[in-house]
Amino acid sequence: MFEIKQFYDFNLAHASYAVLSENEIALIDPARNPEQYYNYADEKKAKIIAVIETHPHADFVSSHLEISKTTGAKIFVSKLVNPFYEFVAFDDGDELRIGKATLHPLNTPGHSPDSISILIKDESGNDYAIATGDTLFVGDVGRPDLRESAGSINKSKEDLARMMYHTIHEKLLKLPDGMLVYPAHGAGSLCGKSSSTDTYTTIGREKKENYALQPMSEDNFLHELLKDQSYIPKYFGYNVELNRKGAPGYRESIDKVKRLSSYGDMESGVTIIDTRTQDDFGDGHFKGAINLRDELKFESWLGTIISPDEKFYLISDSKRNLEKLIGRIAKIGYEINIAGAIVHHDIGSLESNEYFDLKKFKENTDAFTIVDVRNKSEVEEKKIFNNSLSLPLNELRERYNEIPLDKPIVVHCAAGFRSAAATGILENLLSQKIYDLSDSIKQF
């Protein structure tokens, strides 16, 4: 039996793969929690014999080292990664046999200098698919600006963009049109800028539809690839190095997180991440707590706001949700940052959100300092209030002192998620009255 199984994490828009042939499995870019791969192997009555890392990922922590220790599987990466664990060098010209299938690495630098893609040949020796890691996405290619100060090899974004150009023209465009493409990420990933919601594609489709694969000069390609790239979350460089080292075991690490039974166990001066709904948070919360709601991109925003060396308390509305969130936080390696995790309980002395007079605001927006915490590209596309100050959420904790303090402050984003987090940040940093426009922004 020959099969390629995709495992998809919508929260991080991350795809990992199991290549199965006979009773052997190779995993490609596995997620932090390895249980799904063990369950798959048990279901197929197969053994995991190899784990392949296409590069040291920036946006999530891999379980490659844990899987290797648990199953005895060897770890295959490019020698350019220079990892701190035992590995098998896997570069151009090498081959890995899985049952009757074979896997062939192609060095495809661009997103990172040590990226490889995995050409997968089926049990008849035919070219079947390519797992492209963060090199080629559906409708996009990997951003080239994440390895300027992380990893064993540092390259400027311009150098990596040129590498990507040559990877496309010397490797990817030479592959047959019908070849299936399995990328490591989809829409919403911060490792690209315009990926499709589709989770796989073909080389032929990408030749027709992907802007990066269209005919253009190298200089024009650099311009197109480098423009409009998103911000870089604080945790990205940390994850690159953690993946080069190899993360501790998933279950072992999350079991070490302190579960608190009383708010009295919390120390003052430590950041509080309160994940409850807007209404519950508004009814009562610690002053300065950051309301980072339990929604789709929770872990990405946590790693954007919180630095890798910063401790924080985690509050949720139930034990079940608390445990789920600890697991999600572990996906970016931040479980060790949790000073304590606790289920919310009313102690009668918490802050409540003050009533915001929306009618008064609409009648005279000039009476307020309006802070727009959307991304720069969103503001450039449409500025909602002419008199607003643009301070993207990812920069707010570093640039809050740019906010004038002569008027009440109103914070907005596009729908209310980011403004809720921003309001808590500013409440902790400023003595001025802070109001969250929340989802009322949709009225403007």
ABEGO torsion letter per residue (X at the ends): XBBBBBBBBAAAGBBBBBBBBEABBBBBGBBABAAAAAAAAAAAGBBBABBBBAEBBAABBBAAAAAAAAAGBBBBBBAAAGBABBBBBBBBGBBBBBEABBBBBBBBBGABAABBBBBBBBAAGBBABBBAEAABBBGBBBBAAAAAABEABBBBAAAAAAAAAAAAAAAAAABBAABBBBBABBBGBAABAABBABABBBAAAAAAABAAABBBBAAAAAAAAABGBBBBBAAAAAAAAAAAAEBBBAAAAAAABBBBABAAABBBGBBBBBABBAAAAAAEBBBGBBBBBBBAAAAAAAAAABBAABBBBBBBABAAAAAAAAAAAAAAGAAAABAEBBBBBBAGABBBBBBBBAAAAAABAAABBBBBABBAAAAAABBABAABBBBBAAAAAAAAAABBAABBBBBBBAAGAAAAAAAAAAAAABABBBBBAEAAAAAX
